[in-house]
């Protein structure tokens, strides 16, 4: 869909801008970025039942919105309406077309973005969701002579500040250990397979998000996280373990006549074994990035070590 949108821009939108808004042509950034599987390049036949259609985003400054935004929007909408098989739904029309740079980023990130100064405080960074950040920097910018849209995009692409990065990593380490390395065993000992399944899923989510963090990449919306994981996992071993964990069912037989012991792993349960293997994978990444100096699959044990530089800087 990105290629279709680029073609629509080059054949229809760009000539319209040049003809009708030539004086402002260099001030109009155009691309396909934001909400929707098409912006991630993940659209397929299944995606076509909702929010599907060819279109582009036109980003201008707040001042230019006042100056010619209305007229530009009307001209763009006229192009969309005359395009055969554009299929743009009302919801998708809200995501495409003319909008201010400030509105685009503030709407996706759900904070008041300083798009002029291109700055964000630590407090603002900590409010942000990984998936929202992925949405804000996906897709492709076709043209941005002014550079204002791309400047804030670069701020986000440069990734979390060190302090925020460490906090996010520590959070996911704790979540992984709590869900899969502690609470899963407790639930299975109680024969509570519903809660055990929840622990497994939360552990998988934390593991994948931690992998993204250590690769300095934002994971997309949850339904696309695993697909994106396959793209950044060069060896494919981590992805294979996540897939195996997802496929493994809770096995109560492995917990028959087993008393809960926080200091002993029940290796009769394949989920426990996979959780340890995934823990080792993540521990290796943490060590390679310099966060730890050992390979301990129980990630909770190194949370304080990851946060230590932050504590010292206070």
Beta strands, then each sheet from edge to edge (+ up, - down):
strand 1: 29-32
strand 2: 57-60
strand 3: 97-100
strand 4: 140-143
sheet 1: 3+ 2+ 1- 4+
end
